[in-house]
């Protein structure tokens, strides 16, 4: 009898740590204890203790998801994004050469994109937590963002500092994708372990009203 291989979960998100830097100039996360185990001992039965943590961070920390509200005041915020745009999405992994900075096309036809999460694997995550990560990162072009909209992408992600170039103040990829209701996942990692086809992508943030971006524990089921 042929055995059926069990499903596997691949974590494609960075761990959030106290003091880490996602973007230079943004305040790093501050993680502390609101209630320590020692302090809780007086509140509960002998031998029963808890730790309750306090986490202060900006939405753009670690691996996070951008909702349309991040860019547009009239766009959907985190609380109004439907789960079927964030979870159990069939995904395509687009592998681009590590020498490419401006990504203007992807290695599959438009017909393969509709309803899928498109994850762009540049390998830039190898520079995470180094100064190199902030300089000369790969990004998508506005023309490619238009193509992804026309092709019907459900979500677009990248393992880089930003899906847009940060050389100027323009953000055409954010503007185009989010205007069309396509969420963006940035600062992914480990996409080399994800097959080009056949995986299912999950990137669900806390549903916070009036907030446009928040960290996610992104993973792929294969």
WOQUI-V131307 format. One line per field, one symbol per residue. phi: phi as a letter, one per 40 degrees, with the letter a starting at -180 (. if undefined). psi: psi as a letter, one per 40 degrees, with the letter a starting at -180 (. if undefined). burial: # if it has 9 or more other C-alpha atoms within 8 Angstrom, else .. A space follows every 50 residues. Layout:
BEGIN
phi: ???
psi: ???
burial: ???
END
This chain:
BEGIN
phi: .ccccccbbbcbbcccbdgcbcbcgccccbbabcbcccccdccbcdgbbb bbbbbbacccbgcbbccdcdbbcccccdcbcccccbbfcdbbbccbdccc bccbabcacdcccdgbcbbccbgccccdgbccdcbgccaccccccdcccc cgdcabbacbdacbcbcbccbccdccccccgbcbbbgcagcccccdbhcb bbabcccccgbbaacbccabcb
psi: hhihiiiihhhfiihhiheihdhheihiihhihdhidddedeeiihehii hhihhhiidghahihhiddddhdeihadeehideeeifhhihhhhiieeh dhheiifiideedheihhhhheedeeehfidddehfiiiiiddddddddd efidihiifidieiiedaeigddddddddefhihhifiifeeehidieih ihghihghheidiiiighihh.
burial: .........#####.....###.....####.#.###..##.......## #.#...################..#####.#...###.########...# #.#..#...#..#############.#.....##..######.######. ###############.....#########.###########..###.### #####.....############
END
